[in-house]
Amino acid sequence: MNYQETVHWMFRQLPMYQNQGKTAYKVDLSNTLLLAKQLNHPEHSFKSIHVAGTNGKGSTSHMLASVLQEAGYKVGLYTSPHLKDFRE
């Protein structure tokens, strides 16, 4: 799946939630795993840390990035939610 196909697939998923509301929400990772499979599991090609939870994600992420940089690791920090568009 190339970039354009991926964006098209993502936009096709939006109406389902808008039409079904909370019933479209799944408590498992089946959709995420399906997307990863469609993209040939890009998560296996690099090391990453995923920070999740209610509070403190930004602070924790920035602290981790700082500690890892000081330890000599090459670090990239991505935070969300997006500002305008989920493709950012």
Gaussian input, Z-matrix of N, CA and C with variables (Angstrom, degrees):
# hf/3-21g

backbone

0 1
 N
 C     1     B1
 C     2     B2     1     A1
 N     3     B3     2     A2     1     D1
 C     4     B4     3     A3     2     D2
 C     5     B5     4     A4     3     D3
 N     6     B6     5     A5     4     D4
 C     7     B7     6     A6     5     D5
 C     8     B8     7     A7     6     D6
 N     9     B9     8     A8     7     D7
 C    10    B10     9     A9     8     D8
 C    11    B11    10    A10     9     D9
 N    12    B12    11    A11    10    D10
 C    13    B13    12    A12    11    D11
 C    14    B14    13    A13    12    D12
 N    15    B15    14    A14    13    D13
 C    16    B16    15    A15    14    D14
 C    17    B17    16    A16    15    D15
 N    18    B18    17    A17    16    D16
 C    19    B19    18    A18    17    D17
 C    20    B20    19    A19    18    D18
 N    21    B21    20    A20    19    D19
 C    22    B22    21    A21    20    D20
 C    23    B23    22    A22    21    D21
 N    24    B24    23    A23    22    D22
 C    25    B25    24    A24    23    D23
 C    26    B26    25    A25    24    D24
 N    27    B27    26    A26    25    D25
 C    28    B28    27    A27    26    D26
 C    29    B29    28    A28    27    D27
 N    30    B30    29    A29    28    D28
 C    31    B31    30    A30    29    D29
 C    32    B32    31    A31    30    D30
 N    33    B33    32    A32    31    D31
 C    34    B34    33    A33    32    D32
 C    35    B35    34    A34    33    D33
 N    36    B36    35    A35    34    D34
 C    37    B37    36    A36    35    D35
 C    38    B38    37    A37    36    D36
 N    39    B39    38    A38    37    D37
 C    40    B40    39    A39    38    D38
 C    41    B41    40    A40    39    D39
 N    42    B42    41    A41    40    D40
 C    43    B43    42    A42    41    D41
 C    44    B44    43    A43    42    D42
 N    45    B45    44    A44    43    D43
 C    46    B46    45    A45    44    D44
 C    47    B47    46    A46    45    D45
 N    48    B48    47    A47    46    D46
 C    49    B49    48    A48    47    D47
 C    50    B50    49    A49    48    D48
 N    51    B51    50    A50    49    D49
 C    52    B52    51    A51    50    D50
 C    53    B53    52    A52    51    D51
 N    54    B54    53    A53    52    D52
 C    55    B55    54    A54    53    D53
 C    56    B56    55    A55    54    D54
 N    57    B57    56    A56    55    D55
 C    58    B58    57    A57    56    D56
 C    59    B59    58    A58    57    D57
 N    60    B60    59    A59    58    D58
 C    61    B61    60    A60    59    D59
 C    62    B62    61    A61    60    D60
 N    63    B63    62    A62    61    D61
 C    64    B64    63    A63    62    D62
 C    65    B65    64    A64    63    D63
 N    66    B66    65    A65    64    D64
 C    67    B67    66    A66    65    D65
 C    68    B68    67    A67    66    D66
 N    69    B69    68    A68    67    D67
 C    70    B70    69    A69    68    D68
 C    71    B71    70    A70    69    D69
 N    72    B72    71    A71    70    D70
 C    73    B73    72    A72    71    D71
 C    74    B74    73    A73    72    D72
 N    75    B75    74    A74    73    D73
 C    76    B76    75    A75    74    D74
 C    77    B77    76    A76    75    D75
 N    78    B78    77    A77    76    D76
 C    79    B79    78    A78    77    D77
 C    80    B80    79    A79    78    D78
 N    81    B81    80    A80    79    D79
 C    82    B82    81    A81    80    D80
 C    83    B83    82    A82    81    D81
 N    84    B84    83    A83    82    D82
 C    85    B85    84    A84    83    D83
 C    86    B86    85    A85    84    D84
 N    87    B87    86    A86    85    D85
 C    88    B88    87    A87    86    D86
 C    89    B89    88    A88    87    D87
 N    90    B90    89    A89    88    D88
 C    91    B91    90    A90    89    D89
 C    92    B92    91    A91    90    D90
 N    93    B93    92    A92    91    D91
 C    94    B94    93    A93    92    D92
 C    95    B95    94    A94    93    D93
 N    96    B96    95    A95    94    D94
 C    97    B97    96    A96    95    D95
 C    98    B98    97    A97    96    D96
 N    99    B99    98    A98    97    D97
 C   100   B100    99    A99    98    D98
 C   101   B101   100   A100    99    D99
 N   102   B102   101   A101   100   D100
 C   103   B103   102   A102   101   D101
 C   104   B104   103   A103   102   D102
 N   105   B105   104   A104   103   D103
 C   106   B106   105   A105   104   D104
 C   107   B107   106   A106   105   D105
 N   108   B108   107   A107   106   D106
 C   109   B109   108   A108   107   D107
 C   110   B110   109   A109   108   D108
 N   111   B111   110   A110   109   D109
 C   112   B112   111   A111   110   D110
 C   113   B113   112   A112   111   D111
 N   114   B114   113   A113   112   D112
 C   115   B115   114   A114   113   D113
 C   116   B116   115   A115   114   D114
 N   117   B117   116   A116   115   D115
 C   118   B118   117   A117   116   D116
 C   119   B119   118   A118   117   D117
 N   120   B120   119   A119   118   D118
 C   121   B121   120   A120   119   D119
 C   122   B122   121   A121   120   D120
 N   123   B123   122   A122   121   D121
 C   124   B124   123   A123   122   D122
 C   125   B125   124   A124   123   D123
 N   126   B126   125   A125   124   D124
 C   127   B127   126   A126   125   D125
 C   128   B128   127   A127   126   D126
 N   129   B129   128   A128   127   D127
 C   130   B130   129   A129   128   D128
 C   131   B131   130   A130   129   D129
 N   132   B132   131   A131   130   D130
 C   133   B133   132   A132   131   D131
 C   134   B134   133   A133   132   D132
 N   135   B135   134   A134   133   D133
 C   136   B136   135   A135   134   D134
 C   137   B137   136   A136   135   D135
 N   138   B138   137   A137   136   D136
 C   139   B139   138   A138   137   D137
 C   140   B140   139   A139   138   D138
 N   141   B141   140   A140   139   D139
 C   142   B142   141   A141   140   D140
 C   143   B143   142   A142   141   D141
 N   144   B144   143   A143   142   D142
 C   145   B145   144   A144   143   D143
 C   146   B146   145   A145   144   D144
 N   147   B147   146   A146   145   D145
 C   148   B148   147   A147   146   D146
 C   149   B149   148   A148   147   D147
 N   150   B150   149   A149   148   D148
 C   151   B151   150   A150   149   D149
 C   152   B152   151   A151   150   D150
 N   153   B153   152   A152   151   D151
 C   154   B154   153   A153   152   D152
 C   155   B155   154   A154   153   D153
 N   156   B156   155   A155   154   D154
 C   157   B157   156   A156   155   D155
 C   158   B158   157   A157   156   D156
 N   159   B159   158   A158   157   D157
 C   160   B160   159   A159   158   D158
 C   161   B161   160   A160   159   D159
 N   162   B162   161   A161   160   D160
 C   163   B163   162   A162   161   D161
 C   164   B164   163   A163   162   D162
 N   165   B165   164   A164   163   D163
 C   166   B166   165   A165   164   D164
 C   167   B167   166   A166   165   D165
 N   168   B168   167   A167   166   D166
 C   169   B169   168   A168   167   D167
 C   170   B170   169   A169   168   D168
 N   171   B171   170   A170   169   D169
 C   172   B172   171   A171   170   D170
 C   173   B173   172   A172   171   D171
 N   174   B174   173   A173   172   D172
 C   175   B175   174   A174   173   D173
 C   176   B176   175   A175   174   D174
 N   177   B177   176   A176   175   D175
 C   178   B178   177   A177   176   D176
 C   179   B179   178   A178   177   D177
 N   180   B180   179   A179   178   D178
 C   181   B181   180   A180   179   D179
 C   182   B182   181   A181   180   D180
 N   183   B183   182   A182   181   D181
 C   184   B184   183   A183   182   D182
 C   185   B185   184   A184   183   D183
 N   186   B186   185   A185   184   D184
 C   187   B187   186   A186   185   D185
 C   188   B188   187   A187   186   D186
 N   189   B189   188   A188   187   D187
 C   190   B190   189   A189   188   D188
 C   191   B191   190   A190   189   D189
 N   192   B192   191   A191   190   D190
 C   193   B193   192   A192   191   D191
 C   194   B194   193   A193   192   D192
 N   195   B195   194   A194   193   D193
 C   196   B196   195   A195   194   D194
 C   197   B197   196   A196   195   D195
 N   198   B198   197   A197   196   D196
 C   199   B199   198   A198   197   D197
 C   200   B200   199   A199   198   D198
 N   201   B201   200   A200   199   D199
 C   202   B202   201   A201   200   D200
 C   203   B203   202   A202   201   D201
 N   204   B204   203   A203   202   D202
 C   205   B205   204   A204   203   D203
 C   206   B206   205   A205   204   D204
 N   207   B207   206   A206   205   D205
 C   208   B208   207   A207   206   D206
 C   209   B209   208   A208   207   D207
 N   210   B210   209   A209   208   D208
 C   211   B211   210   A210   209   D209
 C   212   B212   211   A211   210   D210
 N   213   B213   212   A212   211   D211
 C   214   B214   213   A213   212   D212
 C   215   B215   214   A214   213   D213
 N   216   B216   215   A215   214   D214
 C   217   B217   216   A216   215   D215
 C   218   B218   217   A217   216   D216
 N   219   B219   218   A218   217   D217
 C   220   B220   219   A219   218   D218
 C   221   B221   220   A220   219   D219
 N   222   B222   221   A221   220   D220
 C   223   B223   222   A222   221   D221
 C   224   B224   223   A223   222   D222
 N   225   B225   224   A224   223   D223
 C   226   B226   225   A225   224   D224
 C   227   B227   226   A226   225   D225
 N   228   B228   227   A227   226   D226
 C   229   B229   228   A228   227   D227
 C   230   B230   229   A229   228   D228
 N   231   B231   230   A230   229   D229
 C   232   B232   231   A231   230   D230
 C   233   B233   232   A232   231   D231
 N   234   B234   233   A233   232   D232
 C   235   B235   234   A234   233   D233
 C   236   B236   235   A235   234   D234
 N   237   B237   236   A236   235   D235
 C   238   B238   237   A237   236   D236
 C   239   B239   238   A238   237   D237
 N   240   B240   239   A239   238   D238
 C   241   B241   240   A240   239   D239
 C   242   B242   241   A241   240   D240
 N   243   B243   242   A242   241   D241
 C   244   B244   243   A243   242   D242
 C   245   B245   244   A244   243   D243
 N   246   B246   245   A245   244   D244
 C   247   B247   246   A246   245   D245
 C   248   B248   247   A247   246   D246
 N   249   B249   248   A248   247   D247
 C   250   B250   249   A249   248   D248
 C   251   B251   250   A250   249   D249
 N   252   B252   251   A251   250   D250
 C   253   B253   252   A252   251   D251
 C   254   B254   253   A253   252   D252
 N   255   B255   254   A254   253   D253
 C   256   B256   255   A255   254   D254
 C   257   B257   256   A256   255   D255
 N   258   B258   257   A257   256   D256
 C   259   B259   258   A258   257   D257
 C   260   B260   259   A259   258   D258
 N   261   B261   260   A260   259   D259
 C   262   B262   261   A261   260   D260
 C   263   B263   262   A262   261   D261

   B1=1.4428
   B2=1.5298
   B3=1.3279
   B4=1.4574
   B5=1.5357
   B6=1.3269
   B7=1.4668
   B8=1.5228
   B9=1.3295
   B10=1.4642
   B11=1.5251
   B12=1.3247
   B13=1.4692
   B14=1.5251
   B15=1.3314
   B16=1.4647
   B17=1.5257
   B18=1.3282
   B19=1.4664
   B20=1.5277
   B21=1.3259
   B22=1.4677
   B23=1.5258
   B24=1.3341
   B25=1.4720
   B26=1.5269
   B27=1.3305
   B28=1.4652
   B29=1.5291
   B30=1.3185
   B31=1.4628
   B32=1.5278
   B33=1.3243
   B34=1.4680
   B35=1.5225
   B36=1.3337
   B37=1.4559
   B38=1.5250
   B39=1.3191
   B40=1.4623
   B41=1.5268
   B42=1.3389
   B43=1.4685
   B44=1.5286
   B45=1.3330
   B46=1.4552
   B47=1.5276
   B48=1.3270
   B49=1.4635
   B50=1.5239
   B51=1.3086
   B52=1.4632
   B53=1.5262
   B54=1.3311
   B55=1.4660
   B56=1.5218
   B57=1.3334
   B58=1.4613
   B59=1.5204
   B60=1.3198
   B61=1.4582
   B62=1.5200
   B63=1.3225
   B64=1.4611
   B65=1.5207
   B66=1.3206
   B67=1.4674
   B68=1.5254
   B69=1.3329
   B70=1.4610
   B71=1.5224
   B72=1.3303
   B73=1.4647
   B74=1.5192
   B75=1.3249
   B76=1.4609
   B77=1.5222
   B78=1.3144
   B79=1.4608
   B80=1.5243
   B81=1.3162
   B82=1.4595
   B83=1.5328
   B84=1.3106
   B85=1.4590
   B86=1.5214
   B87=1.3269
   B88=1.4674
   B89=1.5284
   B90=1.3196
   B91=1.4691
   B92=1.5239
   B93=1.3202
   B94=1.4619
   B95=1.5190
   B96=1.3273
   B97=1.4619
   B98=1.5219
   B99=1.3230
   B100=1.4631
   B101=1.5265
   B102=1.3242
   B103=1.4632
   B104=1.5261
   B105=1.3261
   B106=1.4646
   B107=1.5265
   B108=1.3225
   B109=1.4666
   B110=1.5262
   B111=1.3402
   B112=1.4671
   B113=1.5321
   B114=1.3238
   B115=1.4683
   B116=1.5239
   B117=1.3418
   B118=1.4708
   B119=1.5233
   B120=1.2985
   B121=1.4666
   B122=1.5373
   B123=1.3354
   B124=1.4678
   B125=1.5245
   B126=1.3282
   B127=1.4645
   B128=1.5210
   B129=1.3299
   B130=1.4648
   B131=1.5253
   B132=1.3283
   B133=1.4612
   B134=1.5298
   B135=1.3240
   B136=1.4624
   B137=1.5254
   B138=1.3196
   B139=1.4614
   B140=1.5216
   B141=1.3245
   B142=1.4569
   B143=1.5195
   B144=1.3155
   B145=1.4610
   B146=1.5212
   B147=1.3170
   B148=1.4674
   B149=1.5204
   B150=1.3196
   B151=1.4641
   B152=1.5229
   B153=1.3334
   B154=1.4643
   B155=1.5164
   B156=1.3126
   B157=1.4562
   B158=1.5096
   B159=1.3108
   B160=1.4569
   B161=1.5246
   B162=1.3148
   B163=1.4694
   B164=1.5226
   B165=1.3285
   B166=1.4564
   B167=1.5139
   B168=1.3141
   B169=1.4618
   B170=1.5267
   B171=1.3243
   B172=1.4591
   B173=1.5131
   B174=1.3254
   B175=1.4684
   B176=1.5156
   B177=1.3281
   B178=1.4617
   B179=1.5208
   B180=1.3214
   B181=1.4622
   B182=1.5230
   B183=1.3206
   B184=1.4626
   B185=1.5254
   B186=1.3281
   B187=1.4715
   B188=1.5224
   B189=1.3385
   B190=1.4636
   B191=1.5209
   B192=1.3245
   B193=1.4608
   B194=1.5234
   B195=1.3131
   B196=1.4621
   B197=1.5255
   B198=1.3251
   B199=1.4696
   B200=1.5277
   B201=1.3293
   B202=1.4630
   B203=1.5275
   B204=1.3333
   B205=1.4654
   B206=1.5202
   B207=1.3173
   B208=1.4669
   B209=1.5198
   B210=1.3265
   B211=1.4692
   B212=1.5269
   B213=1.3435
   B214=1.4521
   B215=1.5179
   B216=1.3111
   B217=1.4620
   B218=1.5220
   B219=1.3182
   B220=1.4594
   B221=1.5241
   B222=1.3309
   B223=1.4628
   B224=1.5230
   B225=1.3157
   B226=1.4602
   B227=1.5133
   B228=1.3087
   B229=1.4641
   B230=1.5159
   B231=1.3194
   B232=1.4656
   B233=1.5159
   B234=1.3147
   B235=1.4583
   B236=1.5201
   B237=1.2973
   B238=1.4605
   B239=1.5182
   B240=1.2697
   B241=1.4568
   B242=1.5171
   B243=1.2940
   B244=1.4610
   B245=1.5342
   B246=1.3107
   B247=1.4629
   B248=1.5231
   B249=1.3260
   B250=1.4605
   B251=1.5211
   B252=1.3286
   B253=1.4591
   B254=1.5247
   B255=1.3123
   B256=1.4586
   B257=1.5249
   B258=1.3348
   B259=1.4655
   B260=1.5226
   B261=1.3344
   B262=1.4609
   B263=1.5149
   A1=107.91
   A2=116.62
   A3=119.74
   A4=110.32
   A5=116.07
   A6=120.81
   A7=111.58
   A8=116.52
   A9=120.23
   A10=111.05
   A11=117.21
   A12=120.76
   A13=111.00
   A14=116.15
   A15=120.78
   A16=111.12
   A17=116.71
   A18=120.61
   A19=110.01
   A20=116.87
   A21=121.00
   A22=110.21
   A23=116.71
   A24=121.48
   A25=110.50
   A26=116.83
   A27=120.32
   A28=111.03
   A29=117.41
   A30=119.99
   A31=111.63
   A32=117.41
   A33=120.31
   A34=111.27
   A35=118.23
   A36=121.29
   A37=112.29
   A38=118.36
   A39=121.85
   A40=114.11
   A41=120.60
   A42=119.49
   A43=113.23
   A44=117.90
   A45=119.66
   A46=110.05
   A47=117.18
   A48=119.40
   A49=110.67
   A50=116.87
   A51=119.84
   A52=111.37
   A53=117.71
   A54=121.51
   A55=112.75
   A56=117.20
   A57=120.86
   A58=113.63
   A59=117.07
   A60=119.98
   A61=111.71
   A62=116.50
   A63=121.51
   A64=113.47
   A65=118.56
   A66=119.32
   A67=111.90
   A68=117.66
   A69=120.94
   A70=111.57
   A71=116.96
   A72=122.02
   A73=110.27
   A74=116.52
   A75=121.67
   A76=108.41
   A77=116.31
   A78=120.53
   A79=112.20
   A80=117.89
   A81=120.09
   A82=109.97
   A83=116.01
   A84=120.92
   A85=112.72
   A86=118.26
   A87=120.56
   A88=112.25
   A89=118.54
   A90=120.20
   A91=111.74
   A92=116.87
   A93=120.68
   A94=110.34
   A95=116.51
   A96=120.47
   A97=111.38
   A98=117.46
   A99=121.18
   A100=110.52
   A101=116.71
   A102=120.29
   A103=110.60
   A104=117.58
   A105=121.17
   A106=110.71
   A107=116.29
   A108=120.51
   A109=110.48
   A110=117.12
   A111=121.48
   A112=111.44
   A113=116.44
   A114=121.93
   A115=112.27
   A116=116.93
   A117=122.67
   A118=112.44
   A119=117.26
   A120=125.24
   A121=113.53
   A122=117.37
   A123=119.21
   A124=112.58
   A125=117.86
   A126=120.92
   A127=112.59
   A128=117.74
   A129=120.86
   A130=112.29
   A131=117.76
   A132=120.28
   A133=113.54
   A134=118.31
   A135=120.79
   A136=109.74
   A137=115.19
   A138=120.31
   A139=108.69
   A140=116.10
   A141=118.68
   A142=110.86
   A143=114.52
   A144=122.80
   A145=106.01
   A146=116.48
   A147=121.44
   A148=107.33
   A149=116.83
   A150=121.82
   A151=107.87
   A152=116.65
   A153=121.30
   A154=109.42
   A155=116.13
   A156=120.78
   A157=110.88
   A158=115.41
   A159=120.86
   A160=112.47
   A161=117.58
   A162=121.35
   A163=111.23
   A164=116.09
   A165=121.64
   A166=116.37
   A167=118.26
   A168=120.22
   A169=111.97
   A170=116.65
   A171=119.94
   A172=111.81
   A173=116.59
   A174=120.95
   A175=111.11
   A176=116.33
   A177=120.88
   A178=110.67
   A179=117.12
   A180=121.35
   A181=111.37
   A182=116.53
   A183=119.83
   A184=111.44
   A185=117.50
   A186=119.90
   A187=111.03
   A188=116.72
   A189=120.47
   A190=111.17
   A191=116.70
   A192=120.58
   A193=110.67
   A194=116.90
   A195=121.36
   A196=111.77
   A197=116.36
   A198=120.75
   A199=110.49
   A200=116.75
   A201=120.31
   A202=111.63
   A203=117.63
   A204=120.40
   A205=110.60
   A206=116.78
   A207=120.95
   A208=111.47
   A209=116.54
   A210=121.01
   A211=111.53
   A212=117.03
   A213=120.82
   A214=115.61
   A215=117.42
   A216=120.20
   A217=110.87
   A218=115.72
   A219=121.70
   A220=106.09
   A221=116.90
   A222=121.17
   A223=110.71
   A224=115.11
   A225=122.37
   A226=107.02
   A227=117.67
   A228=121.34
   A229=108.74
   A230=115.75
   A231=121.66
   A232=107.91
   A233=116.97
   A234=120.58
   A235=109.09
   A236=115.96
   A237=121.59
   A238=107.73
   A239=123.05
   A240=125.39
   A241=112.06
   A242=114.22
   A243=120.61
   A244=109.74
   A245=115.34
   A246=120.11
   A247=111.98
   A248=117.00
   A249=120.25
   A250=112.57
   A251=117.38
   A252=121.52
   A253=109.02
   A254=118.78
   A255=120.09
   A256=113.37
   A257=118.08
   A258=120.73
   A259=112.55
   A260=118.74
   A261=121.47
   A262=110.28
   D1=125.69
   D2=179.08
   D3=-89.76
   D4=-179.09
   D5=-176.04
   D6=-59.31
   D7=-48.59
   D8=-176.87
   D9=-62.45
   D10=-41.64
   D11=177.80
   D12=-64.21
   D13=-37.63
   D14=179.35
   D15=-65.09
   D16=-46.65
   D17=178.68
   D18=-61.42
   D19=-42.78
   D20=178.47
   D21=-60.33
   D22=-44.42
   D23=179.12
   D24=-61.28
   D25=-43.27
   D26=-179.02
   D27=-63.89
   D28=-43.06
   D29=179.06
   D30=-65.60
   D31=-33.02
   D32=177.70
   D33=-66.29
   D34=-25.00
   D35=-179.09
   D36=-77.44
   D37=-25.66
   D38=-176.24
   D39=-61.17
   D40=-45.86
   D41=-178.04
   D42=-60.62
   D43=-30.13
   D44=-179.87
   D45=-58.86
   D46=-46.63
   D47=179.93
   D48=-68.56
   D49=-39.91
   D50=-179.75
   D51=-64.39
   D52=-35.24
   D53=-179.64
   D54=-82.16
   D55=-37.14
   D56=-173.82
   D57=-98.39
   D58=-17.28
   D59=-178.88
   D60=64.39
   D61=-138.66
   D62=-174.14
   D63=-63.07
   D64=-23.22
   D65=179.62
   D66=-68.25
   D67=-17.54
   D68=177.76
   D69=-78.99
   D70=-15.80
   D71=-178.57
   D72=-73.97
   D73=132.98
   D74=177.38
   D75=-115.49
   D76=139.59
   D77=-176.95
   D78=-86.72
   D79=-0.86
   D80=-179.85
   D81=-112.76
   D82=-175.32
   D83=-177.05
   D84=-101.41
   D85=18.04
   D86=-173.78
   D87=-58.24
   D88=-43.17
   D89=179.63
   D90=-68.62
   D91=-38.92
   D92=178.22
   D93=-64.38
   D94=-42.97
   D95=178.79
   D96=-66.34
   D97=-36.10
   D98=176.70
   D99=-64.08
   D100=-44.55
   D101=177.60
   D102=-62.36
   D103=-44.39
   D104=178.97
   D105=-59.13
   D106=-40.90
   D107=178.33
   D108=-64.04
   D109=-43.87
   D110=179.28
   D111=-61.33
   D112=-30.64
   D113=-178.96
   D114=-94.22
   D115=12.44
   D116=-179.28
   D117=61.73
   D118=38.32
   D119=175.17
   D120=48.78
   D121=65.15
   D122=178.81
   D123=-62.94
   D124=-21.64
   D125=179.97
   D126=-65.45
   D127=-15.73
   D128=178.42
   D129=-85.15
   D130=-8.93
   D131=-174.61
   D132=-94.72
   D133=-0.72
   D134=178.47
   D135=-154.74
   D136=155.65
   D137=176.62
   D138=-84.12
   D139=141.34
   D140=179.98
   D141=-151.09
   D142=161.52
   D143=173.45
   D144=-125.26
   D145=126.16
   D146=179.16
   D147=-106.61
   D148=118.35
   D149=-179.85
   D150=-102.25
   D151=123.50
   D152=-178.36
   D153=-133.58
   D154=164.67
   D155=177.73
   D156=137.82
   D157=-175.49
   D158=-175.13
   D159=-83.67
   D160=-48.05
   D161=-174.88
   D162=-129.80
   D163=150.49
   D164=171.21
   D165=86.33
   D166=8.17
   D167=-177.83
   D168=-64.39
   D169=-43.88
   D170=-178.96
   D171=-63.47
   D172=-47.77
   D173=179.43
   D174=-62.28
   D175=-45.91
   D176=-179.44
   D177=-62.33
   D178=-43.78
   D179=-179.06
   D180=-63.21
   D181=-44.10
   D182=-179.93
   D183=-67.82
   D184=-37.63
   D185=176.16
   D186=-63.69
   D187=-46.21
   D188=178.59
   D189=-59.65
   D190=-44.90
   D191=179.82
   D192=-60.65
   D193=-43.15
   D194=-179.99
   D195=-64.13
   D196=-46.55
   D197=-179.87
   D198=-61.85
   D199=-44.99
   D200=-178.55
   D201=-67.39
   D202=-37.62
   D203=176.52
   D204=-62.94
   D205=-44.78
   D206=178.90
   D207=-62.86
   D208=-28.37
   D209=178.80
   D210=-82.79
   D211=-0.21
   D212=175.67
   D213=95.99
   D214=6.28
   D215=179.09
   D216=-81.30
   D217=148.94
   D218=172.40
   D219=-81.90
   D220=121.96
   D221=-170.11
   D222=-123.80
   D223=137.72
   D224=170.11
   D225=-124.49
   D226=134.96
   D227=-178.75
   D228=-118.61
   D229=122.79
   D230=177.60
   D231=-120.21
   D232=127.08
   D233=176.63
   D234=-123.48
   D235=153.02
   D236=177.94
   D237=-139.76
   D238=165.84
   D239=24.68
   D240=-81.64
   D241=166.10
   D242=179.43
   D243=-66.06
   D244=159.11
   D245=-179.51
   D246=-85.22
   D247=-44.79
   D248=-177.69
   D249=-126.10
   D250=-37.05
   D251=-169.13
   D252=-146.72
   D253=140.32
   D254=-176.56
   D255=-68.78
   D256=-6.32
   D257=177.14
   D258=-87.83
   D259=-1.13
   D260=-178.53
   D261=-60.76

